Amino acid sequence: MNLETYYGDALPRLEYVEHALLNIIGQYPVQKTLDDFAPILYCKSRIKAPDSMMRKLSK
């Protein structure tokens, strides 16, 4: 089963929200704080694969 089949009409919305959140997080200042701590090192995202989602939901 692929993402389009599993998520159906919700997939474009999921992809939109994924990109929107990455853009918001990407705009966060990446300068180190006074205690030399970098608040965000990197950010990754994904839409869960159908088989993985079904296993998680069954738990």
All heavy atoms as a GROMACS GRO file, in nm:
protein
  480
    1MET      N    1   0.085  -0.118   0.000
    1MET     CA    2   0.000   0.000   0.000
    1MET      C    3   0.090   0.124   0.000
    1MET      O    4   0.189   0.128   0.070
    1MET     CB    5  -0.089  -0.003   0.125
    1MET     CG    6  -0.185   0.111   0.131
    1MET     SD    7  -0.294   0.114   0.275
    1MET     CE    8  -0.380  -0.040   0.260
    2ASN      N    9   0.051   0.224  -0.079
    2ASN     CA   10   0.131   0.346  -0.084
    2ASN      C   11   0.063   0.459  -0.005
    2ASN      O   12  -0.049   0.445   0.043
    2ASN     CB   13   0.158   0.387  -0.229
    2ASN     CG   14   0.032   0.416  -0.305
    2ASN    OD1   15  -0.072   0.447  -0.248
    2ASN    ND2   16   0.039   0.408  -0.436
    3LEU      N   17   0.134   0.572   0.005
    3LEU     CA   18   0.082   0.685   0.083
    3LEU      C   19  -0.050   0.736   0.027
    3LEU      O   20  -0.143   0.766   0.103
    3LEU     CB   21   0.184   0.800   0.085
    3LEU     CG   22   0.312   0.778   0.163
    3LEU    CD1   23   0.405   0.898   0.145
    3LEU    CD2   24   0.284   0.755   0.310
    4GLU      N   25  -0.060   0.746  -0.104
    4GLU     CA   26  -0.182   0.800  -0.167
    4GLU      C   27  -0.303   0.712  -0.138
    4GLU      O   28  -0.412   0.762  -0.109
    4GLU     CB   29  -0.164   0.813  -0.319
    4GLU     CG   30  -0.065   0.920  -0.360
    4GLU     CD   31   0.081   0.873  -0.355
    4GLU    OE1   32   0.106   0.752  -0.338
    4GLU    OE2   33   0.168   0.959  -0.365
    5THR      N   34  -0.284   0.582  -0.143
    5THR     CA   35  -0.394   0.489  -0.116
    5THR      C   36  -0.435   0.495   0.031
    5THR      O   37  -0.554   0.499   0.063
    5THR     CB   38  -0.352   0.344  -0.152
    5THR    OG1   39  -0.312   0.342  -0.288
    5THR    CG2   40  -0.466   0.248  -0.131
    6TYR      N   41  -0.337   0.495   0.120
    6TYR     CA   42  -0.366   0.489   0.263
    6TYR      C   43  -0.428   0.620   0.316
    6TYR      O   44  -0.528   0.619   0.384
    6TYR     CB   45  -0.240   0.456   0.342
    6TYR     CG   46  -0.265   0.437   0.489
    6TYR    CD1   47  -0.330   0.323   0.535
    6TYR    CD2   48  -0.226   0.532   0.581
    6TYR    CE1   49  -0.354   0.306   0.670
    6TYR    CE2   50  -0.251   0.516   0.716
    6TYR     CZ   51  -0.314   0.403   0.760
    6TYR     OH   52  -0.339   0.386   0.893
    7TYR      N   53  -0.364   0.733   0.284
    7TYR     CA   54  -0.410   0.861   0.339
    7TYR      C   55  -0.518   0.927   0.255
    7TYR      O   56  -0.589   1.015   0.304
    7TYR     CB   57  -0.291   0.956   0.356
    7TYR     CG   58  -0.197   0.913   0.466
    7TYR    CD1   59  -0.073   0.860   0.439
    7TYR    CD2   60  -0.233   0.926   0.599
    7TYR    CE1   61   0.014   0.821   0.540
    7TYR    CE2   62  -0.149   0.887   0.702
    7TYR     CZ   63  -0.025   0.834   0.671
    7TYR     OH   64   0.058   0.796   0.772
    8GLY      N   65  -0.531   0.888   0.130
    8GLY     CA   66  -0.638   0.940   0.044
    8GLY      C   67  -0.635   1.091   0.030
    8GLY      O   68  -0.531   1.151   0.006
    9ASP      N   69  -0.753   1.152   0.047
    9ASP     CA   70  -0.766   1.297   0.031
    9ASP      C   71  -0.691   1.376   0.137
    9ASP      O   72  -0.668   1.496   0.120
    9ASP     CB   73  -0.914   1.337   0.036
    9ASP     CG   74  -0.992   1.285  -0.083
    9ASP    OD1   75  -0.930   1.252  -0.186
    9ASP    OD2   76  -1.116   1.276  -0.073
   10ALA      N   77  -0.652   1.312   0.246
   10ALA     CA   78  -0.581   1.382   0.353
   10ALA      C   79  -0.433   1.402   0.321
   10ALA      O   80  -0.368   1.487   0.382
   10ALA     CB   81  -0.594   1.306   0.485
   11LEU      N   82  -0.378   1.328   0.225
   11LEU     CA   83  -0.234   1.337   0.196
   11LEU      C   84  -0.190   1.477   0.156
   11LEU      O   85  -0.090   1.526   0.211
   11LEU     CB   86  -0.193   1.234   0.091
   11LEU     CG   87  -0.043   1.229   0.061
   11LEU    CD1   88   0.036   1.195   0.186
   11LEU    CD2   89  -0.014   1.130  -0.050
   12PRO      N   90  -0.258   1.547   0.066
   12PRO     CA   91  -0.213   1.683   0.033
   12PRO      C   92  -0.212   1.776   0.156
   12PRO      O   93  -0.121   1.858   0.170
   12PRO     CB   94  -0.314   1.732  -0.071
   12PRO     CG   95  -0.368   1.608  -0.132
   12PRO     CD   96  -0.368   1.506  -0.020
   13ARG      N   97  -0.309   1.761   0.244
   13ARG     CA   98  -0.310   1.843   0.366
   13ARG      C   99  -0.194   1.807   0.456
   13ARG      O  100  -0.131   1.895   0.516
   13ARG     CB  101  -0.443   1.827   0.440
   13ARG     CG  102  -0.556   1.900   0.371
   13ARG     CD  103  -0.685   1.878   0.442
   13ARG     NE  104  -0.723   1.740   0.411
   13ARG     CZ  105  -0.829   1.679   0.459
   13ARG    NH1  106  -0.908   1.740   0.541
   13ARG    NH2  107  -0.855   1.555   0.424
   14LEU      N  108  -0.164   1.678   0.470
   14LEU     CA  109  -0.051   1.635   0.552
   14LEU      C  110   0.080   1.691   0.497
   14LEU      O  111   0.164   1.740   0.572
   14LEU     CB  112  -0.044   1.482   0.558
   14LEU     CG  113  -0.152   1.412   0.638
   14LEU    CD1  114  -0.144   1.261   0.616
   14LEU    CD2  115  -0.140   1.445   0.785
   15GLU      N  116   0.096   1.685   0.366
   15GLU     CA  117   0.217   1.737   0.302
   15GLU      C  118   0.228   1.889   0.320
   15GLU      O  119   0.336   1.942   0.347
   15GLU     CB  120   0.220   1.700   0.154
   15GLU     CG  121   0.238   1.552   0.131
   15GLU     CD  122   0.219   1.510  -0.013
   15GLU    OE1  123   0.148   1.581  -0.089
   15GLU    OE2  124   0.275   1.406  -0.050
   16TYR      N  125   0.115   1.958   0.308
   16TYR     CA  126   0.115   2.103   0.326
   16TYR      C  127   0.157   2.139   0.469
   16TYR      O  128   0.242   2.226   0.489
   16TYR     CB  129  -0.024   2.160   0.295
   16TYR     CG  130  -0.034   2.307   0.328
   16TYR    CD1  131   0.017   2.403   0.241
   16TYR    CD2  132  -0.092   2.348   0.448
   16TYR    CE1  133   0.009   2.537   0.273
   16TYR    CE2  134  -0.098   2.482   0.480
   16TYR     CZ  135  -0.048   2.577   0.392
   16TYR     OH  136  -0.053   2.710   0.424
   17VAL      N  137   0.098   2.073   0.566
   17VAL     CA  138   0.129   2.102   0.706
   17VAL      C  139   0.274   2.067   0.736
   17VAL      O  140   0.343   2.140   0.808
   17VAL     CB  141   0.032   2.029   0.800
   17VAL    CG1  142   0.076   2.038   0.944
   17VAL    CG2  143  -0.109   2.084   0.784
   18GLU      N  144   0.321   1.956   0.681
   18GLU     CA  145   0.462   1.917   0.702
   18GLU      C  146   0.555   2.028   0.653
   18GLU      O  147   0.646   2.070   0.725
   18GLU     CB  148   0.490   1.787   0.626
   18GLU     CG  149   0.634   1.742   0.633
   18GLU     CD  150   0.661   1.621   0.546
   18GLU    OE1  151   0.592   1.601   0.443
   18GLU    OE2  152   0.753   1.546   0.581
   19HIS      N  153   0.532   2.078   0.532
   19HIS     CA  154   0.617   2.184   0.477
   19HIS      C  155   0.601   2.315   0.554
   19HIS      O  156   0.699   2.386   0.577
   19HIS     CB  157   0.588   2.205   0.328
   19HIS     CG  158   0.628   2.088   0.244
   19HIS    ND1  159   0.758   2.049   0.224
   19HIS    CD2  160   0.554   1.999   0.176
   19HIS    CE1  161   0.763   1.943   0.148
   19HIS    NE2  162   0.639   1.909   0.117
   20ALA      N  163   0.478   2.346   0.594
   20ALA     CA  164   0.454   2.470   0.669
   20ALA      C  165   0.528   2.468   0.802
   20ALA      O  166   0.592   2.568   0.840
   20ALA     CB  167   0.304   2.490   0.691
   21LEU      N  168   0.522   2.356   0.873
   21LEU     CA  169   0.592   2.346   1.001
   21LEU      C  170   0.743   2.354   0.984
   21LEU      O  171   0.812   2.418   1.062
   21LEU     CB  172   0.554   2.217   1.073
   21LEU     CG  173   0.413   2.215   1.131
   21LEU    CD1  174   0.379   2.076   1.183
   21LEU    CD2  175   0.399   2.318   1.242
   22LEU      N  176   0.795   2.288   0.880
   22LEU     CA  177   0.939   2.296   0.854
   22LEU      C  178   0.982   2.439   0.823
   22LEU      O  179   1.088   2.484   0.868
   22LEU     CB  180   0.978   2.203   0.739
   22LEU     CG  181   0.982   2.055   0.773
   22LEU    CD1  182   1.006   1.973   0.647
   22LEU    CD2  183   1.087   2.025   0.877
   23ASN      N  184   0.898   2.513   0.750
   23ASN     CA  185   0.929   2.653   0.721
   23ASN      C  186   0.928   2.738   0.847
   23ASN      O  187   1.015   2.822   0.867
   23ASN     CB  188   0.831   2.710   0.619
   23ASN     CG  189   0.858   2.659   0.480
   23ASN    OD1  190   0.969   2.618   0.448
   23ASN    ND2  191   0.756   2.660   0.396
   24ILE      N  192   0.830   2.717   0.934
   24ILE     CA  193   0.822   2.792   1.059
   24ILE      C  194   0.944   2.763   1.146
   24ILE      O  195   1.008   2.854   1.198
   24ILE     CB  196   0.692   2.758   1.135
   24ILE    CG1  197   0.572   2.817   1.060
   24ILE    CG2  198   0.696   2.812   1.278
   24ILE    CD1  199   0.438   2.767   1.110
   25ILE      N  200   0.977   2.636   1.160
   25ILE     CA  201   1.093   2.598   1.241
   25ILE      C  202   1.221   2.650   1.177
   25ILE      O  203   1.313   2.695   1.247
   25ILE     CB  204   1.098   2.445   1.260
   25ILE    CG1  205   0.979   2.402   1.347
   25ILE    CG2  206   1.229   2.400   1.322
   25ILE    CD1  207   0.955   2.253   1.351
   26GLY      N  208   1.229   2.648   1.044
   26GLY     CA  209   1.347   2.698   0.974
   26GLY      C  210   1.369   2.846   0.992
   26GLY      O  211   1.483   2.894   0.980
   27GLN      N  212   1.265   2.922   1.023
   27GLN     CA  213   1.278   3.066   1.046
   27GLN      C  214   1.322   3.099   1.187
   27GLN      O  215   1.356   3.212   1.216
   27GLN     CB  216   1.147   3.136   1.014
   27GLN     CG  217   1.112   3.129   0.867
   27GLN     CD  218   0.972   3.183   0.839
   27GLN    OE1  219   0.908   3.241   0.924
   27GLN    NE2  220   0.926   3.162   0.718
   28TYR      N  221   1.320   3.000   1.275
   28TYR     CA  222   1.360   3.022   1.413
   28TYR      C  223   1.507   3.061   1.416
   28TYR      O  224   1.588   3.002   1.346
   28TYR     CB  225   1.337   2.895   1.495
   28TYR     CG  226   1.355   2.913   1.643
   28TYR    CD1  227   1.252   2.963   1.720
   28TYR    CD2  228   1.474   2.879   1.704
   28TYR    CE1  229   1.267   2.979   1.856
   28TYR    CE2  230   1.490   2.895   1.841
   28TYR     CZ  231   1.386   2.945   1.916
   28TYR     OH  232   1.402   2.962   2.050
   29PRO      N  233   1.543   3.159   1.497
   29PRO     CA  234   1.684   3.201   1.501
   29PRO      C  235   1.775   3.083   1.540
   29PRO      O  236   1.746   3.010   1.633
   29PRO     CB  237   1.688   3.308   1.609
   29PRO     CG  238   1.548   3.351   1.628
   29PRO     CD  239   1.461   3.236   1.586
   30VAL      N  240   1.883   3.069   1.466
   30VAL     CA  241   1.975   2.958   1.493
   30VAL      C  242   2.101   3.004   1.566
   30VAL      O  243   2.194   2.926   1.582
   30VAL     CB  244   2.014   2.884   1.362
   30VAL    CG1  245   1.894   2.810   1.306
   30VAL    CG2  246   2.071   2.980   1.261
   31GLN      N  247   2.102   3.129   1.611
   31GLN     CA  248   2.217   3.175   1.688
   31GLN      C  249   2.222   3.102   1.822
   31GLN      O  250   2.119   3.065   1.878
   31GLN     CB  251   2.208   3.326   1.716
   31GLN     CG  252   2.220   3.411   1.594
   31GLN     CD  253   2.084   3.464   1.551
   31GLN    OE1  254   1.983   3.439   1.614
   31GLN    NE2  255   2.082   3.536   1.441
   32LYS      N  256   2.341   3.084   1.870
   32LYS     CA  257   2.357   3.020   2.001
   32LYS      C  258   2.311   3.116   2.110
   32LYS      O  259   2.315   3.237   2.096
   32LYS     CB  260   2.502   2.980   2.023
   32LYS     CG  261   2.546   2.868   1.932
   32LYS     CD  262   2.685   2.822   1.964
   32LYS     CE  263   2.722   2.706   1.873
   32LYS     NZ  264   2.851   2.650   1.905
   33THR      N  265   2.267   3.059   2.221
   33THR     CA  266   2.222   3.139   2.334
   33THR      C  267   2.343   3.185   2.415
   33THR      O  268   2.458   3.149   2.385
   33THR     CB  269   2.126   3.058   2.422
   33THR    OG1  270   2.196   2.943   2.469
   33THR    CG2  271   2.002   3.014   2.345
   34LEU      N  272   2.318   3.261   2.520
   34LEU     CA  273   2.427   3.312   2.604
   34LEU      C  274   2.510   3.200   2.667
   34LEU      O  275   2.629   3.217   2.690
   34LEU     CB  276   2.371   3.403   2.714
   34LEU     CG  277   2.304   3.532   2.663
   34LEU    CD1  278   2.242   3.609   2.779
   34LEU    CD2  279   2.404   3.617   2.587
   35ASP      N  280   2.447   3.086   2.694
   35ASP     CA  281   2.521   2.975   2.753
   35ASP      C  282   2.580   2.882   2.645
   35ASP      O  283   2.615   2.769   2.672
   35ASP     CB  284   2.435   2.896   2.850
   35ASP     CG  285   2.310   2.839   2.786
   35ASP    OD1  286   2.285   2.868   2.668
   35ASP    OD2  287   2.237   2.766   2.854
   36ASP      N  288   2.592   2.932   2.521
   36ASP     CA  289   2.652   2.860   2.408
   36ASP      C  290   2.573   2.736   2.369
   36ASP      O  291   2.629   2.636   2.327
   36ASP     CB  292   2.798   2.824   2.439
   36ASP     CG  293   2.880   2.809   2.312
   36ASP    OD1  294   2.849   2.880   2.214
   36ASP    OD2  295   2.972   2.727   2.311
   37PHE      N  296   2.442   2.744   2.383
   37PHE     CA  297   2.353   2.632   2.348
   37PHE      C  298   2.280   2.666   2.220
   37PHE      O  299   2.218   2.772   2.209
   37PHE     CB  300   2.254   2.608   2.463
   37PHE     CG  301   2.157   2.497   2.437
   37PHE    CD1  302   2.196   2.365   2.444
   37PHE    CD2  303   2.025   2.526   2.405
   37PHE    CE1  304   2.107   2.262   2.420
   37PHE    CE2  305   1.935   2.424   2.381
   37PHE     CZ  306   1.976   2.292   2.388
   38ALA      N  307   2.287   2.579   2.120
   38ALA     CA  308   2.214   2.600   1.995
   38ALA      C  309   2.074   2.539   2.010
   38ALA      O  310   2.062   2.418   2.026
   38ALA     CB  311   2.288   2.536   1.879
   39PRO      N  312   1.969   2.620   2.009
   39PRO     CA  313   1.834   2.569   2.036
   39PRO      C  314   1.786   2.466   1.934
   39PRO      O  315   1.717   2.372   1.969
   39PRO     CB  316   1.746   2.692   2.035
   39PRO     CG  317   1.828   2.803   1.983
   39PRO     CD  318   1.970   2.762   1.986
   40ILE      N  319   1.821   2.480   1.807
   40ILE     CA  320   1.779   2.384   1.705
   40ILE      C  321   1.903   2.346   1.624
   40ILE      O  322   1.966   2.430   1.562
   40ILE     CB  323   1.672   2.443   1.611
   40ILE    CG1  324   1.546   2.477   1.690
   40ILE    CG2  325   1.641   2.345   1.498
   40ILE    CD1  326   1.438   2.543   1.608
   41LEU      N  327   1.937   2.218   1.628
   41LEU     CA  328   2.052   2.172   1.550
   41LEU      C  329   2.012   2.136   1.408
   41LEU      O  330   2.079   2.171   1.313
   41LEU     CB  331   2.116   2.052   1.618
   41LEU     CG  332   2.173   2.078   1.757
   41LEU    CD1  333   2.226   1.949   1.818
   41LEU    CD2  334   2.282   2.183   1.751
   42TYR      N  335   1.901   2.062   1.394
   42TYR     CA  336   1.848   2.026   1.264
   42TYR      C  337   1.704   1.981   1.281
   42TYR      O  338   1.659   1.955   1.392
   42TYR     CB  339   1.931   1.916   1.196
   42TYR     CG  340   1.930   1.785   1.270
   42TYR    CD1  341   1.834   1.688   1.242
   42TYR    CD2  342   2.024   1.757   1.367
   42TYR    CE1  343   1.832   1.568   1.310
   42TYR    CE2  344   2.022   1.638   1.436
   42TYR     CZ  345   1.927   1.544   1.407
   42TYR     OH  346   1.924   1.425   1.474
   43CYS      N  347   1.633   1.974   1.172
   43CYS     CA  348   1.493   1.933   1.176
   43CYS      C  349   1.464   1.844   1.056
   43CYS      O  350   1.498   1.879   0.943
   43CYS     CB  351   1.403   2.056   1.175
   43CYS     SG  352   1.229   2.015   1.194
   44LYS      N  353   1.406   1.730   1.081
   44LYS     CA  354   1.366   1.638   0.975
   44LYS      C  355   1.218   1.606   0.993
   44LYS      O  356   1.163   1.621   1.101
   44LYS     CB  357   1.446   1.507   0.984
   44LYS     CG  358   1.593   1.524   0.961
   44LYS     CD  359   1.677   1.400   0.964
   44LYS     CE  360   1.615   1.272   1.004
   44LYS     NZ  361   1.703   1.156   1.002
   45SER      N  362   1.154   1.561   0.886
   45SER     CA  363   1.014   1.524   0.897
   45SER      C  364   0.985   1.412   0.801
   45SER      O  365   1.063   1.384   0.709
   45SER     CB  366   0.924   1.644   0.866
   45SER     OG  367   0.928   1.672   0.729
   46ARG      N  368   0.871   1.349   0.822
   46ARG     CA  369   0.825   1.245   0.732
   46ARG      C  370   0.677   1.222   0.757
   46ARG      O  371   0.625   1.255   0.863
   46ARG     CB  372   0.901   1.114   0.750
   46ARG     CG  373   0.872   1.048   0.885
   46ARG     CD  374   0.957   0.924   0.903
   46ARG     NE  375   0.944   0.871   1.038
   46ARG     CZ  376   0.858   0.779   1.075
   46ARG    NH1  377   0.774   0.729   0.988
   46ARG    NH2  378   0.853   0.737   1.199
   47ILE      N  379   0.611   1.166   0.660
   47ILE     CA  380   0.475   1.119   0.678
   47ILE      C  381   0.487   0.969   0.694
   47ILE      O  382   0.547   0.901   0.611
   47ILE     CB  383   0.386   1.158   0.557
   47ILE    CG1  384   0.376   1.311   0.550
   47ILE    CG2  385   0.249   1.094   0.568
   47ILE    CD1  386   0.303   1.362   0.428
   48LYS      N  387   0.435   0.920   0.803
   48LYS     CA  388   0.453   0.780   0.840
   48LYS      C  389   0.404   0.686   0.731
   48LYS      O  390   0.297   0.704   0.674
   48LYS     CB  391   0.378   0.753   0.971
   48LYS     CG  392   0.426   0.633   1.047
   48LYS     CD  393   0.374   0.642   1.190
   48LYS     CE  394   0.440   0.550   1.284
   48LYS     NZ  395   0.582   0.561   1.296
   49ALA      N  396   0.484   0.583   0.703
   49ALA     CA  397   0.447   0.483   0.602
   49ALA      C  398   0.322   0.408   0.646
   49ALA      O  399   0.301   0.386   0.766
   49ALA     CB  400   0.562   0.385   0.582
   50PRO      N  401   0.237   0.367   0.552
   50PRO     CA  402   0.111   0.301   0.586
   50PRO      C  403   0.128   0.179   0.677
   50PRO      O  404   0.057   0.166   0.778
   50PRO     CB  405   0.052   0.261   0.452
   50PRO     CG  406   0.107   0.362   0.357
   50PRO     CD  407   0.246   0.391   0.407
   51ASP      N  408   0.221   0.088   0.646
   51ASP     CA  409   0.236  -0.031   0.730
   51ASP      C  410   0.283   0.005   0.870
   51ASP      O  411   0.238  -0.053   0.969
   51ASP     CB  412   0.330  -0.133   0.665
   51ASP     CG  413   0.466  -0.074   0.630
   51ASP    OD1  414   0.474   0.047   0.608
   51ASP    OD2  415   0.564  -0.152   0.625
   52SER      N  416   0.370   0.104   0.881
   52SER     CA  417   0.416   0.150   1.012
   52SER      C  418   0.303   0.214   1.091
   52SER      O  419   0.288   0.194   1.212
   52SER     CB  420   0.532   0.248   0.993
   52SER     OG  421   0.576   0.298   1.115
   53MET      N  422   0.220   0.292   1.022
   53MET     CA  423   0.106   0.356   1.088
   53MET      C  424   0.006   0.253   1.138
   53MET      O  425  -0.046   0.263   1.250
   53MET     CB  426   0.038   0.455   0.992
   53MET     CG  427  -0.081   0.525   1.051
   53MET     SD  428  -0.044   0.623   1.197
   53MET     CE  429   0.006   0.774   1.120
   54MET      N  430  -0.021   0.150   1.057
   54MET     CA  431  -0.117   0.048   1.098
   54MET      C  432  -0.066  -0.030   1.221
   54MET      O  433  -0.143  -0.059   1.312
   54MET     CB  434  -0.146  -0.046   0.982
   54MET     CG  435  -0.230   0.019   0.875
   54MET     SD  436  -0.285  -0.092   0.745
   54MET     CE  437  -0.140  -0.100   0.643
   55ARG      N  438   0.064  -0.059   1.224
   55ARG     CA  439   0.122  -0.127   1.341
   55ARG      C  440   0.108  -0.040   1.466
   55ARG      O  441   0.071  -0.087   1.573
   55ARG     CB  442   0.269  -0.162   1.318
   55ARG     CG  443   0.291  -0.285   1.234
   55ARG     CD  444   0.435  -0.334   1.242
   55ARG     NE  445   0.533  -0.231   1.213
   55ARG     CZ  446   0.579  -0.202   1.092
   55ARG    NH1  447   0.536  -0.268   0.987
   55ARG    NH2  448   0.670  -0.108   1.076
   56LYS      N  449   0.139   0.087   1.451
   56LYS     CA  450   0.131   0.178   1.565
   56LYS      C  451  -0.014   0.192   1.614
   56LYS      O  452  -0.038   0.192   1.735
   56LYS     CB  453   0.186   0.315   1.526
   56LYS     CG  454   0.193   0.411   1.642
   56LYS     CD  455   0.275   0.532   1.607
   56LYS     CE  456   0.303   0.607   1.734
   56LYS     NZ  457   0.435   0.661   1.739
   57LEU      N  458  -0.109   0.203   1.524
   57LEU     CA  459  -0.249   0.217   1.563
   57LEU      C  460  -0.302   0.091   1.629
   57LEU      O  461  -0.387   0.097   1.718
   57LEU     CB  462  -0.334   0.254   1.441
   57LEU     CG  463  -0.313   0.394   1.386
   57LEU    CD1  464  -0.388   0.410   1.254
   57LEU    CD2  465  -0.356   0.499   1.485
   58SER      N  466  -0.251  -0.025   1.588
   58SER     CA  467  -0.299  -0.149   1.648
   58SER      C  468  -0.246  -0.168   1.791
   58SER      O  469  -0.307  -0.239   1.870
   58SER     CB  470  -0.262  -0.270   1.562
   58SER     OG  471  -0.123  -0.292   1.565
   59LYS      N  472  -0.133  -0.103   1.822
   59LYS     CA  473  -0.080  -0.111   1.959
   59LYS      C  474  -0.172  -0.033   2.048
   59LYS      O  475  -0.195  -0.045   2.157
   59LYS     CB  476   0.060  -0.053   1.966
   59LYS     CG  477   0.163  -0.141   1.903
   59LYS     CD  478   0.300  -0.078   1.920
   59LYS     CE  479   0.406  -0.164   1.858
   59LYS     NZ  480   0.539  -0.107   1.876
   0.00000   0.00000   0.00000
